[in-house]
Amino acid sequence: MSAFTLFQRDDCHLCDQALEVLASVRFPDFSSVFIDDDEALEARYGARVPVLRRSDGVEIDWPFDPAALQSMLL
């Protein structure tokens, strides 16, 4: 299981941008969870996606930059 989860939606241009930033900094492996068909996740993350969550519960909302991603690794 990955230490990081990216919560996102289908057809989400901000989610696509987040994936590009994650790739540009060669962020470690992460899992993706699409919230579209989950009422609980929709209620929690609906207006916030994309959201990157670390396994200890720390979350950062979009927009995140390379510096913010680096801080998630510490």
N, C-alpha and C positions, 0 to 999 in steps of 0.2 A: 504494500500500500504506500502511496506517495505521501510525503510530508506536506504537500501543498495541493489545494483544490481551487480551480478557477470556476466560479459560478457564472454562467452565461446564458444567453438565449440563442435560439435559431434566428438567422437573418438579422444580426445585430452588428451594425458597423462599428460601434464602440468596442464590442467584443473582438472583432477582427483587428482593430488597432491595438488592443491589449495583447493579443496573441503575437502581433508583430514586435511589440516592445519586449515581450518575454523572449522571443526568438533572438532579438538583436543583442541581448545581454547573455544569451546562452543560459537562461535560467534552468535550474535542474528540473528533472521530470516532475510533472504535476498531473493530476487527474482533472478532467473536465466534467462538470455537472450542468446539464441543461435544465433550467428551472421551469420551462414552459408548461409541463404537464403535472406539476406538483404544487398543490395548493399551499402547503406549508412553506415551501421554498419561495414560491411566488410572493407570499405575504411578507416574508423576511427580506428577500433580495430584489423584489420586482422593480423598484424605482432606483436601485443602486447598481445593478449589473453594468459592467463586469466587476466582480469582487474576488480578490485573491485571499484565500484563508489558509493559515498555517495550522498544523495539527494541534497546536496548543491553544487554538481559538483566536489568535490575533488575526485581524482582517484589515485589508486596505481596499478602499474603494477607488474606482477610476475617477480621475486620471492618475495613474502612477507612472513614475519615470524611473530611469535606471537607478538613481540614488535611493528611491523608496524601495525598490526591489532588493537592492543590496542590503538595506537595513532589515529586511525580512529574513535574510540568510544568517544574520548574526544571532 
